[in-house]
Amino acid sequence: MKDRMWIMTIAVLFILVVSAPASAEPITLFDGMRRAVEKSRLVKMSLSDESIAGDDALIDRARLLPSVNAEAGGTALAYQPGAVFGAVSVPTAERNFISYSLSVQQLLYDFKGNSSRYEASLEKVNSRRLDTKRIRNLAAIDFALAFFDLLESERMVSVAGREAERLEAHSRNARSMYEAGVITKNDLLQAEVRLSDSRQRRLQAENVRSINASRVNNALQRPIGTEVQATDLREEDMTRLSDAVMNLPPAKAWETAERQRAELLIVDSTLKSLDFEERSRKAEYFPRIFMRGGYDFTDNRYQAHETNWSLVLGVRINLFSGGSTTAEVAKTGHQRERLREDRRRIVEGIRLEVERYILDARSARDRVAVTRDSMQQADENLRINKVRYVEGVGTATEVLDSVTLLTVTETNYYRAVYDLGKYAIAVFYAMGEDLTEVYK
C-alpha cells in the first residue's frame, strides 16, 4: 500500500513538473521584429507571389529559345494508295506503314516582341521583390508598435499600482486619525472611495496589458496566452534614435523617402514593365522571320527516298486581328497615365507622412522633457501635503488631489516616452529604411 502511494505521489509530481509553464523568454525590440518578419504569413504569401512571377518570366523566356518537336505514328489504310496510268494501276505507298519526324524551329527576328515581353516579366519579378520588402517592413513596424504599446501598458500597470499603494497609505492614516477623533468620517469615506476607484483602474490597466501581450504573440505566431516578457529599450538607444530623427532635415527625409520607399519603386518598375509590354504589342504590326529545319522518315518502298531533310526560312505576318493589337497598345498607354498620376499621389502622401511623424517625434521629445521635471515637482507636492495633513494643517482633498496629480504626471511621462519611440520608428518607416537594420 505504501509503495502504491509513493508511486502515485511521484506520478503526480512528474505531471506537475511537465505541465508547468516554461518561464517567459525575454523579447527585445530587434529580436521581436526579426521573428515577426520571419513568421509573417503575409511575407510568406508575398514570397510565393515572387516565385510565381519568376516562373512567369521563365515561361516568357521560353519564347526566345528554339522549339523542338518530334512525331511518330503508324498508319493503316483500307486500300493501298495507287495511281492509274491508262489501264494500269501502279501502287504509290504501302497500305500499312510507319513514319516519324523531327523538327527544330527558331524565331530569328520579331522586332523585339518576345524579348520585350521577357523584359516586362523581369520587371514584374522586381516589383514582387519590392513588394516583399514593403511587407517585411510593414510586419516589422506592426510588431514594433505593438511592442511599444506593451511596454507602455506595463508602465501603466506600475503607475496604477503605485497610486493604489499611496491611497492605501493615506486610507490607513485617515482611519487612524478618524479613530483618534481628529477627522470626520467623510474624510475616511472619501479616501476609501478613491482607493476603490484606483484598484479598478489598475484592473483595467492589467487588462490592456494582456491585450497588448496578445498582439505581440499574434505578431510572433505564438499562442495568444503565452506569457510575454518584454525587454525595455536602453535609455541611450532611445536617445540615439530620437536624436537621429530630431537632427534630420525634412527636405532630406523626403529625398530619402522618394529614393527608398518600396511603393514608389514598385510604381517605377511597373512603368518600365508597361513600356516593354507596349513595345511587345507594337511588334505585332511587323512580320516575324523564322527558320525551321526537319528530318522526316516514311516507311514506303515505292518512294525513291524514304528519308528527307528540310530547311525553311520563312516570314509570317498577321494582316488583320480585328483591331485587338491597337486596342491593347491604347490600353497600355492609359495604364501608364494612371500609374503616373498614382505616383504623384503616393509622393504627396509620403511627404505628408514624413513631415507629420517628424513633428510628432519632436513634440514627444519636448513632452518627455517637460513631464520629467513635473514628476519630481508632483512627488514633492504630495510629500508636503501628506505632512500638512498629518499635522492637521492640510485637508484630505489636498492629499488626494496630490496623489492624482502625481499619477497623471507619471502617466503623461511614460506615454510621452513611448510615443517618442513609436514616432521615431514611424519616421524611419516613412523614409523607407529597413527597420530590422535600423534597430539591430
Secondary structure in CASP SS format (residue, H / E / C, confidence):
PFRMAT SS
TARGET T0000
AUTHOR 0000-0000-0000
METHOD secondary structure of the structure
MODEL  1
M C 1.00
K H 1.00
D H 1.00
R H 1.00
M H 1.00
W H 1.00
I H 1.00
M H 1.00
T H 1.00
I H 1.00
A H 1.00
V H 1.00
L H 1.00
F H 1.00
I H 1.00
L H 1.00
V H 1.00
V H 1.00
S H 1.00
A C 1.00
P C 1.00
A C 1.00
S C 1.00
A C 1.00
E C 1.00
P E 1.00
I E 1.00
T C 1.00
L H 1.00
F H 1.00
D H 1.00
G H 1.00
M H 1.00
R H 1.00
R H 1.00
A H 1.00
V H 1.00
E H 1.00
K H 1.00
S C 1.00
R H 1.00
L H 1.00
V H 1.00
K H 1.00
M H 1.00
S H 1.00
L H 1.00
S H 1.00
D H 1.00
E H 1.00
S H 1.00
I H 1.00
A H 1.00
G H 1.00
D H 1.00
D H 1.00
A H 1.00
L H 1.00
I H 1.00
D H 1.00
R H 1.00
A H 1.00
R H 1.00
L H 1.00
L C 1.00
P C 1.00
S E 1.00
V E 1.00
N E 1.00
A E 1.00
E E 1.00
A E 1.00
G E 1.00
G E 1.00
T E 1.00
A E 1.00
L C 1.00
A C 1.00
Y C 1.00
Q C 1.00
P C 1.00
G E 1.00
A E 1.00
V E 1.00
F E 1.00
G C 1.00
A C 1.00
V E 1.00
S E 1.00
V E 1.00
P E 1.00
T C 1.00
A C 1.00
E C 1.00
R C 1.00
N E 1.00
F E 1.00
I E 1.00
S E 1.00
Y E 1.00
S E 1.00
L E 1.00
S E 1.00
V E 1.00
Q E 1.00
Q E 1.00
L E 1.00
L E 1.00
Y E 1.00
D C 1.00
F C 1.00
K C 1.00
G H 1.00
N H 1.00
S H 1.00
S H 1.00
R H 1.00
Y H 1.00
E H 1.00
A H 1.00
S H 1.00
L H 1.00
E H 1.00
K H 1.00
V H 1.00
N H 1.00
S H 1.00
R H 1.00
R H 1.00
L H 1.00
D H 1.00
T H 1.00
K H 1.00
R H 1.00
I H 1.00
R H 1.00
N H 1.00
L H 1.00
A H 1.00
A H 1.00
I H 1.00
D H 1.00
F H 1.00
A H 1.00
L H 1.00
A H 1.00
F H 1.00
F H 1.00
D H 1.00
L H 1.00
L H 1.00
E H 1.00
S H 1.00
E H 1.00
R H 1.00
M H 1.00
V H 1.00
S H 1.00
V H 1.00
A H 1.00
G H 1.00
R H 1.00
E H 1.00
A H 1.00
E H 1.00
R H 1.00
L H 1.00
E H 1.00
A H 1.00
H H 1.00
S H 1.00
R H 1.00
N H 1.00
A H 1.00
R H 1.00
S H 1.00
M H 1.00
Y H 1.00
E H 1.00
A C 1.00
G C 1.00
V C 1.00
I C 1.00
T C 1.00
K H 1.00
N H 1.00
D H 1.00
L H 1.00
L H 1.00
Q H 1.00
A H 1.00
E H 1.00
V H 1.00
R H 1.00
L H 1.00
S H 1.00
D H 1.00
S H 1.00
R H 1.00
Q H 1.00
R H 1.00
R H 1.00
L H 1.00
Q H 1.00
A H 1.00
E H 1.00
N H 1.00
V H 1.00
R H 1.00
S H 1.00
I H 1.00
N H 1.00
A H 1.00
S H 1.00
R H 1.00
V H 1.00
N H 1.00
N H 1.00
A H 1.00
L C 1.00
Q C 1.00
R C 1.00
P C 1.00
I C 1.00
G C 1.00
T C 1.00
E C 1.00
V C 1.00
Q E 1.00
A E 1.00
T C 1.00
D C 1.00
L C 1.00
R C 1.00
E H 1.00
E H 1.00
D H 1.00
M H 1.00
T H 1.00
R H 1.00
L H 1.00
S H 1.00
D H 1.00
A H 1.00
V H 1.00
M H 1.00
N C 1.00
L C 1.00
P C 1.00
P H 1.00
A H 1.00
K H 1.00
A H 1.00
W H 1.00
E H 1.00
T H 1.00
A H 1.00
E H 1.00
R H 1.00
Q H 1.00
R C 1.00
A H 1.00
E H 1.00
L H 1.00
L H 1.00
I H 1.00
V H 1.00
D H 1.00
S H 1.00
T H 1.00
L H 1.00
K H 1.00
S H 1.00
L H 1.00
D H 1.00
F H 1.00
E H 1.00
E H 1.00
R H 1.00
S H 1.00
R H 1.00
K H 1.00
A H 1.00
E H 1.00
Y H 1.00
F C 1.00
P C 1.00
R E 1.00
I E 1.00
F E 1.00
M E 1.00
R E 1.00
G E 1.00
G E 1.00
Y E 1.00
D E 1.00
F E 1.00
T E 1.00
D C 1.00
N C 1.00
R C 1.00
Y C 1.00
Q C 1.00
A C 1.00
H C 1.00
E C 1.00
T E 1.00
N E 1.00
W E 1.00
S E 1.00
L E 1.00
V E 1.00
L E 1.00
G E 1.00
V E 1.00
R E 1.00
I C 1.00
N C 1.00
L C 1.00
F C 1.00
S C 1.00
G C 1.00
G C 1.00
S H 1.00
T H 1.00
T H 1.00
A H 1.00
E H 1.00
V H 1.00
A H 1.00
K H 1.00
T H 1.00
G H 1.00
H H 1.00
Q H 1.00
R H 1.00
E H 1.00
R H 1.00
L H 1.00
R H 1.00
E H 1.00
D H 1.00
R H 1.00
R H 1.00
R H 1.00
I H 1.00
V H 1.00
E H 1.00
G H 1.00
I H 1.00
R H 1.00
L H 1.00
E H 1.00
V H 1.00
E H 1.00
R H 1.00
Y H 1.00
I H 1.00
L H 1.00
D H 1.00
A H 1.00
R H 1.00
S H 1.00
A H 1.00
R H 1.00
D H 1.00
R H 1.00
V H 1.00
A H 1.00
V H 1.00
T H 1.00
R H 1.00
D H 1.00
S H 1.00
M H 1.00
Q H 1.00
Q H 1.00
A H 1.00
D H 1.00
E H 1.00
N H 1.00
L H 1.00
R H 1.00
I H 1.00
N H 1.00
K H 1.00
V H 1.00
R H 1.00
Y H 1.00
V H 1.00
E C 1.00
G C 1.00
V C 1.00
G C 1.00
T C 1.00
A H 1.00
T H 1.00
E H 1.00
V H 1.00
L H 1.00
D H 1.00
S H 1.00
V H 1.00
T H 1.00
L H 1.00
L H 1.00
T H 1.00
V H 1.00
T H 1.00
E H 1.00
T H 1.00
N H 1.00
Y H 1.00
Y H 1.00
R H 1.00
A H 1.00
V H 1.00
Y H 1.00
D H 1.00
L H 1.00
G H 1.00
K H 1.00
Y H 1.00
A H 1.00
I H 1.00
A H 1.00
V H 1.00
F H 1.00
Y H 1.00
A H 1.00
M C 1.00
G C 1.00
E C 1.00
D C 1.00
L H 1.00
T H 1.00
E H 1.00
V H 1.00
Y C 1.00
K C 1.00
END
